[in-house]
Amino acid sequence: MDGSVRNNELVRVGLIQMSCGTDKNENIEKSVIRIREAAGKGAQIICLQELFASSYFCWEENYDYFSLAEAIPGPTTHMFEKLAKELNVVIVASLFEKRAEGLYHNTVAVIDADGKYLGKYRKHHIPDDPGYYEKFYFTPGDNGYKVFRTKYATIGTLICWDQWYPEAARITSLLGAQIIFYPTAIGWAISQRKELNQQQYQAWQTIQRSHAIANGVFVVSVNRTGIEGDMNFWGGSFVSDPFGVCLYQATHDQEEIHVQELKLGKIEKTRIHWPFLRDRRIDSYEEIMFRYLDEGNDE
């Protein structure tokens, strides 16, 4: 596929929102069953949640969890290559990558529908907050923002905390992404007020829908669900069209498999009527390279 948009081109994306336990093999087996179910429902591109092969271990700093990491390509991606070819589907899989001894990343691997490994994206923005001690485990990505020209669409992949940064979505879109996938692991502290829970969820969805609007692309966000430790992962996986319309939203507390049909021609239609990319003043954005604009624009 050359990345061009045709008005009648339809793509069916599969979202797998599930809970995870502590046994890596059981989580992977569960994901394979869910992938087969999504393919049976007609999905062509299937996205798993962030770190689907394990519990969300980043709730604490524990050296034992480094044993969960693996090479990419490696055993899990090799298994998914065979599965993707068998089912004729694209698989977007978020894994704990061991790059070298003492060097680890939070990484997405993309497998095309013919079973070919297309490459990886390494999470750029790494949080460090109570319950999300990711800087202990993950080195920030250094292989750039990526798009993957799959059999069914040109897709971009960003990961969880990347969701809050418009620069990441912009660059991925400028590279030609038609759909941006966000594998995610985010939730509420169990002790938190329901009102604040809803405010946080709405902010999370709103920022991603704004990326869809600003760039004229589809956004697919796939979150985990279930209670792990003191965290209640809020599910709520959703799909946004290029004008920010929410086409689907999952429940907060249930495992779900959903297949959403996307009409890629809507990208061109939206961008023609709302030409944000045309009107960008790229000659005036030099200051975005500063961390903060102190007096004199010094960092």
N, C-alpha and C positions, 0 to 999 in steps of 0.2 A: 504493500500500500504506500502511496506517495505522499500521504498526509493531506491531499486536497479534499475539499468538502463537496459532496454531491447532495442535491436537495432531497433525494429519496433514499439516502443511505441510512439504514437502521442498524443500530447496535444494541444488543441486550446485555446489560451488565448485571452480575450477580453479587449481592452483598451477603456475607456470612457473619452474623453477629452471634457470638457464643461465649459461654463461660469456660474457664480453664481451671484445671487442677494442677497438682504438683508433679504428676508423672508425665514426662515429656513424650514418651511413646504413646500413651493413651491420648494425649492432646493431638498428636499428629494423626493417629488413626481416626479420631473424631473429625478432624478437618477433612480428611480424605472422604469420609462418608458424606459430609456436608457439601463438598465440591461435587461429588457425584449427583447429589440431590439437586444442586443448582443447575448442573449441566442438563439433568433430566427435565428441568423446567424451562430449558431453552437458553440458559445463560451462555454467552460467548466469551466474555471477560469476567473473571471471578476474582474478587479481592477478599483476602483474609484480614483480620484485625492485627494490630501491632503486637509482635511477640506472641503469636498464637500458640507456639509450641510449649509454653510454660505459663505458670502463674506470673503475675506482674511482680517480679522479684525486687524491683527498684524501690519498694517501700522501705527497705533497710539496706545498710551497707554490710554485705556479707561476702567474704572471699569465696565461699563454697559455690556461689552461683556462677562463677566464671566457668565452671565445668559444663554449664549448659550451652556454651558457645560452640560454634562449628565453622568450618571453612565454607566459603561461598565462591565458586560452586563447591558442593559437598554432598553428603549423604541425603539430606532432605531435598535439595534442589534436584539431584539426580532422580529421586523417586518421583518428584513432581514433573520432570521432563517426560517420563514414561506415561504418567497420568494425563498430562496435557495432550500428548499425541493421541492417546487412546480415545479421549473424549472430544478432541478437536476444539479445545478451549485454551484461552490465555489465562495464566495464573499469576496473580500478584501476591507475593509471600514475604511477610516481614519476619526476619530472623536475627538472632544474636550472633554476629559474625566474629570469628576469631581470625584476624588478619595475620598476626604473628604472635609469638610469645610476648605477653604483656601489652598487646595492642588489639583493642576490641572496638566494634562499631555496632550501632543500631541500623540495620540495613534491610532494604527491600530488594528482592530478586524478582525478575520478570521472565517468565517462560512463555514462549509463543505457542500457538495452537499446533504447530508441527513438532513440538517437543524441543525446539531449540532454545537454549539459554541465551537471552538477549543482553543481559547485563544487570548491573546493580546500581542502586542509589543509596548513599550513606547519609543518614540524618545529619543535617547541618546544625540545627539549633538544639542544644542539649540543656534541659532544665535542671535545676537544683533547688527543690522546695521540699517541705515536709511531705513525706509520702512519695516523692518523685526524686530520689537521689541518683539521677542518671549520670551525673558527671563522675561519680565513683566508678562507673562501668564503661562508659562510652566515650571514645575520642570523637570530636566533631568531624563530620564528613569532609573529605578533601578531594573528592573526584568530580566536583561540580554538580550543577543541576542537570537533570537528564530528561530526555524523552525517548520513548521506545516505539518504533514503527511496527506494530503488531499486525496480524492478519486482518483484524477487524477495525482498528482505529489507531491513531497516534496518541499515545497516552503519556502523561507525566506522573511521577510518583513523588510525593513528599510524605513526611511522617510526623504525626501528632503535633508536638510543640512547634513544628514548622508552620502549622495552621495559622498562627497568629501574625505571621510576617508577610505583608503584601509584596515585599521585594521577591520572596521566593516564588510566590504564585506568578508574579509578573514575568520573571525570567523564564520560568517553565513554560508559560504561555507563549512568550516571544520565540522560544525554541520550536514551537509548532504543536504543542499539546492541544488536543481537542477535548480530552477528559483529564482532569487531575484527580488522582486517587490519593486519599489520606488514610492509611491504616493508623488506628488510634487506640490508646489506652488512657482514658480519662474518666474521672468519677468524682463523687462527693464523699467527704468525710462523713462517717456514720453519725457523728454527733452534731452535724451542721443543720441549721434551720431550713425547713422546706422552701421558704421564701427565697433565701439566698441560693439554694440549690437551683431553683428555676431561673434566677437571674444569671447564674453562671452558665447554665445550659444555653439560654437564649443568646448570651454574648458569644459563646462558642459557635453556635450555628450561624449567627449574624455575620461574624467576621469571615466565615468561609463562603457564605452566600455573596458577600461583597466582593470576594475574589472572582467569583463567577461573573458578576456584573461588570467589574472593572476590566476584565480580560475577555469577556464574551466566550466563555468556555463552560462545559459541564463540570461540576464538582461532585465527587462521590466520596463520602466520609463513612468509614466502617469502624465502629467502636466495639469494645468488648462489654459484656454485662456480667452481673453476679457480684457477690461479696467476697473480697479477699482481704483478710486482716481487718484493718479499720477503714477500708475503702469500699464504697458501693459504686461500682462502675456503672455509669449512667446510660449505657446503650445509646438509644436515640440516633442510630445510624440514619443517614439521609442522603438524598440526591437532589441537587439543584440544577436547574437549566441555566442557559447563558444570561438570562435576565434576573436570576435570583429567585425564581419561582421554585418552591419546594415541591418536587414531584412525588416524594415519598419520605416518610419518617417512621422509623421503627419505634416500638415501645421501649421503655426504660428498663424493664425488669424481666424481659423474656428473651430467650434465644430465638433468632429468626433467620430464615433464608428468604431473600426477596430478589426477584428478577425484574429489572426496570428497563423498558424499551426507550432508547434515546434516538431522536431524529437529528443526525449531525448537520443537516441542512439548516437547522435553527441557528447554528453558529454564524454562518454568513449573513442570514437575515437580520440577526440581532446586531452584528457589527456594522452593517450598512446603515441601519436606522439610528444606532447609538455608536458613532465612530470614535470611541475613546482612543483606540490605537492610532488612528489617523491624526488626531489632534494633540498627541503627546508633544511636549516641548523638551525634547531630549537635549537641546542646547542649554537648558536652564537647570539641569538636575545635578550639576557637579557637586553641590553641597551634600547630597545624599551619602557621599563617601565618608563624611565625618560622623563620629559617634554622637557628638552633640555640638551645637553651634554656640560655643562660648564666644565672648567678645574677641573679635579678630579672627574668628573661625579657626581657632587653634584647638586641637584635640586635648 
